[in-house]
Amino acid sequence: MASDLSNIFKEELSNTLEQLLSKSSQIEAIVALVSENFDSTQLVECVVKFDFKGISSKITFYIPTLTATKFEYLMLGGMGDLKEHIDDEITDAVNEIVSNICGSFCTSVNAQGLPDIGSIKSEVKSSTIVEGSLLSGKTNIYEIILSLDDEKLPVIIHYDDLLLPFFSSVTGITSEDNDSKNNEIPAMVPNNNYYNPPSSQSVQTPKNLELLYNIKLKLSVRLGTKVVLLKDILRWDVGEIIELEQMVNEPLEVLVNGVKIGVGEAVIVEGKFGLKIKKIGNEDFRLNHIGL
């Protein structure tokens, strides 16, 4: 079966929105879309291309007026009036949000080292304003009920056929189901953690790779991140406390040359900060993503 990326996608969608909009965010439910409910509204259509393991496919986000206007309003810090209709500024804001969601999703998937995914990357191909009637008759389309603080907002997702098995918890489609459509899916191993092959199948390090062993690489640990407005940065002064999105009990990201390869927890070693590795990609994953 194909690795199910549904939980990673939902987590990154929720976390990214929380970081960008500074509002508590969680997914209440994902249901098959009733297109008639959106016939009379406009939407921002964002087409995102995904490439991995020889597969090129796309996910299309449809953000209804109610959600799109709220997103732009919160991106601007909740200042001014909430717009009633979608315009170019709202489209740009939605484009940025979707790009961040997909980028975070790819980073998290890559950190897992899933053998049937390999290295995945995304690119927003277009963002346009469309009418809700466009959704009528579409298949493989789902409505995400998003809770932003106490407000319920809809986000609509449309999957290409090739991606359906990789979101089986949402779509109910597995790679075996897709075989009948002659869509070839590579042999796959589901895994929600960092993939580590059995020792009998471990990657054999090429002899000539040993010539690179003394190369120095920059190791860094990311404590947390936060999206801030330029006006806030200009107001900072000595003594300012900046609250990060990372919770104190959440694992810290381990990066080599800026690439996330695992997570760990902070420890004290002889009076200095240290890091205890909790999860890490296998040897092949680390070599590929560090660029060796």
C-alpha positions in Angstrom: 0.0 0.0 0.0 1.0 3.6 -0.5 2.2 5.6 2.5 -0.7 7.6 3.8 0.2 11.3 4.0 -3.2 12.4 5.3 -2.2 13.1 8.9 1.0 14.9 7.9 -1.0 17.1 5.5 -3.7 17.9 8.1 -1.1 18.7 10.8 0.9 21.0 8.5 -2.3 22.7 7.3 -3.4 23.4 10.8 0.1 24.4 12.1 0.9 26.7 9.2 -2.4 28.5 9.5 -1.8 29.0 13.2 1.6 30.4 12.6 0.6 32.7 9.8 -2.7 34.0 11.2 -1.8 33.9 14.9 -5.1 32.1 15.7 -5.7 28.7 17.2 -6.3 26.4 14.3 -7.5 22.8 14.0 -9.3 20.6 11.5 -12.8 19.6 12.7 -13.7 17.2 9.9 -13.1 16.4 6.2 -16.1 15.4 4.2 -17.1 14.8 0.6 -18.0 18.1 -0.9 -21.6 19.1 -1.6 -20.9 21.4 -4.5 -24.3 23.0 -4.4 -23.4 24.7 -1.1 -20.9 26.9 -3.0 -22.7 27.6 -6.2 -23.4 31.3 -5.3 -19.9 32.2 -4.0 -16.5 33.0 -5.5 -13.4 31.1 -4.7 -9.6 31.5 -5.0 -8.3 28.5 -7.0 -4.7 27.6 -6.2 -3.2 24.8 -8.3 -0.2 23.2 -6.7 2.1 20.8 -8.5 3.8 18.0 -6.6 6.8 16.0 -7.9 8.2 12.8 -6.2 9.5 9.4 -7.2 8.8 9.9 -10.9 5.3 11.1 -10.3 4.1 14.6 -11.2 0.6 15.4 -10.1 -1.3 18.2 -8.4 -3.6 19.3 -5.6 -6.0 22.1 -6.2 -7.1 24.3 -3.3 -10.4 26.2 -3.5 -10.8 28.9 -0.9 -14.3 30.3 -0.6 -15.0 34.0 -0.1 -15.8 33.6 3.6 -12.4 31.9 4.3 -10.3 33.9 1.8 -11.4 37.3 3.1 -10.7 36.1 6.7 -7.3 34.8 5.8 -6.2 38.2 4.3 -7.7 40.1 7.2 -5.7 38.1 9.7 -2.5 38.1 7.6 -2.7 41.9 7.9 -2.9 41.6 11.7 -6.7 42.1 11.9 -6.5 45.8 11.0 -9.0 47.6 8.9 -12.3 46.2 7.7 -13.0 42.7 6.6 -13.7 42.7 2.9 -16.9 41.3 1.4 -15.5 40.2 -1.9 -12.4 38.5 -3.2 -9.9 40.9 -4.9 -6.3 40.7 -6.1 -4.8 41.4 -2.6 -6.9 38.5 -1.2 -5.8 36.2 -4.0 -2.1 37.1 -3.3 -2.6 36.4 0.5 -4.2 33.0 -0.2 -1.4 32.2 -2.7 1.2 32.8 0.0 -0.7 30.8 2.6 -1.2 27.8 0.3 2.5 28.0 -0.7 3.5 27.9 2.9 1.2 25.0 3.7 2.6 22.9 0.9 6.2 23.8 1.6 5.8 22.8 5.3 4.0 19.6 4.2 6.9 18.7 1.8 9.5 19.4 4.5 7.7 17.1 7.0 7.2 14.3 4.4 10.9 14.5 3.4 12.0 14.2 7.0 10.2 10.9 7.3 12.3 9.2 4.6 9.4 7.2 3.2 10.7 4.8 0.5 7.8 5.3 -1.9 7.9 9.1 -1.7 11.6 9.9 -1.7 12.1 13.6 -2.0 8.9 15.5 -2.6 8.6 19.2 -3.7 5.8 21.5 -4.5 5.2 24.6 -6.6 2.1 26.8 -6.8 1.4 27.0 -10.6 -1.5 29.5 -10.5 -3.9 31.4 -8.3 -7.1 32.8 -9.8 -10.6 33.9 -8.9 -13.3 31.4 -10.1 -17.0 30.9 -9.6 -18.4 28.3 -7.2 -20.4 26.7 -10.0 -17.0 25.4 -11.4 -17.1 22.7 -8.6 -20.2 21.0 -9.9 -19.6 17.5 -11.2 -16.0 17.3 -10.0 -14.9 14.1 -8.3 -12.1 13.5 -5.7 -13.0 16.8 -4.1 -13.4 17.3 -0.3 -14.4 20.0 2.1 -12.2 20.6 5.2 -14.1 22.1 8.1 -11.5 24.3 9.7 -11.8 25.8 13.2 -10.0 29.1 13.6 -10.5 30.0 17.2 -14.2 29.4 17.5 -15.1 30.2 13.8 -15.8 27.4 11.3 -14.3 28.1 7.9 -14.4 25.8 4.8 -11.3 24.9 2.7 -11.9 22.7 -0.4 -9.3 20.3 -1.7 -9.3 18.5 -5.1 -6.8 15.6 -5.6 -5.6 14.3 -9.0 -6.1 10.5 -9.4 -2.4 9.7 -9.0 -2.4 11.2 -5.5 -5.6 9.5 -4.2 -3.8 6.4 -2.6 -1.4 8.7 -0.8 -4.3 10.3 1.1 -6.3 7.1 1.7 -7.6 8.2 5.1 -9.4 11.0 3.4 -10.2 9.5 0.0 -10.7 5.9 0.9 -8.7 4.9 -2.2 -5.7 2.6 -1.9 -3.0 1.7 -4.5 -4.8 -1.6 -5.1 -7.9 0.3 -6.0 -6.0 2.4 -8.5 -4.5 -0.7 -10.2 -7.7 -1.2 -12.0 -7.1 2.1 -13.6 -3.6 1.1 -14.8 -2.0 3.7 -12.5 1.3 2.2 -11.6 2.3 2.9 -8.0 5.7 1.7 -6.8 6.0 -0.9 -4.0 5.3 1.0 -0.8 5.8 0.7 2.9 3.5 2.7 5.2 5.3 4.4 8.1 4.5 7.3 10.3 8.0 7.6 11.7 11.4 8.0 10.2 12.1 5.1 8.0 15.0 2.9 9.0 15.5 -0.3 6.9 16.4 -3.5 8.6 20.2 -3.9 9.2 20.3 -6.8 6.7 19.2 -4.3 4.0 21.1 -1.2 5.3 22.7 1.0 2.7 26.3 0.1 2.0 28.5 3.1 2.0 30.4 3.4 -1.3 34.2 3.3 -0.7 34.8 6.5 -2.5 32.3 8.3 -0.3 34.8 7.9 2.6 36.9 10.6 0.8 34.2 13.1 1.8 34.0 12.1 5.5 36.1 15.1 6.7 33.9 17.7 5.0 32.5 20.2 7.6 28.8 20.7 7.6 26.8 23.3 9.6 24.6 21.7 12.2 21.9 23.8 13.7 18.9 23.3 16.0 15.7 25.2 15.3 14.0 26.3 18.6 10.9 27.6 16.9 9.6 30.0 14.3 7.1 32.8 14.0 5.7 34.9 11.2 5.8 38.6 12.2 4.7 41.8 10.5 7.3 44.3 9.4 5.6 47.0 11.5 6.2 44.8 14.6 9.9 44.3 13.8 10.4 48.0 13.5 8.9 48.5 17.0 11.2 46.0 18.7 13.7 47.3 21.3 16.1 45.8 23.8 14.3 43.6 26.3 11.5 42.7 23.9 10.2 39.2 24.4 9.2 37.4 21.2 6.9 34.5 21.7 7.6 31.5 19.4 4.9 29.1 18.1 6.9 26.1 19.4 5.6 24.6 22.7 8.1 23.9 25.4 7.5 20.1 25.2 7.7 19.8 21.4 10.8 18.3 19.8 13.4 20.5 18.3 14.3 20.3 14.6 17.8 19.1 13.7 19.1 20.8 10.5 22.3 20.1 8.6 23.2 22.8 6.0 19.7 24.1 6.6 18.0 20.8 5.8 15.9 19.1 8.4 17.1 15.5 9.0 15.5 14.7 12.3 14.2 15.9 15.7 15.5 15.8 19.2 15.2 17.2 22.7 17.5 19.7 24.5 19.8 18.4 27.3 22.6 19.8 29.4 26.1 18.4 28.9 28.7 19.6 31.4 27.1 23.0 31.6 26.5 23.4 27.9 23.4 22.9 25.8 23.2 19.6 23.9 20.7 17.7 21.8 19.5 14.2 22.2 18.3 12.7 18.9 14.8 11.2 19.1 14.0 10.6 15.4 16.3 10.8 12.3 16.2 9.8 8.7 18.2 6.7 7.6 21.7 7.0 6.0 20.4 7.1 2.5 17.9 9.9 3.3 20.6 12.0 5.1 23.1 11.7 2.2 20.5 12.6 -0.4 19.1 15.6 1.5 22.5 17.0 2.7 23.5 16.9 -1.0 26.4 14.3 -0.9 
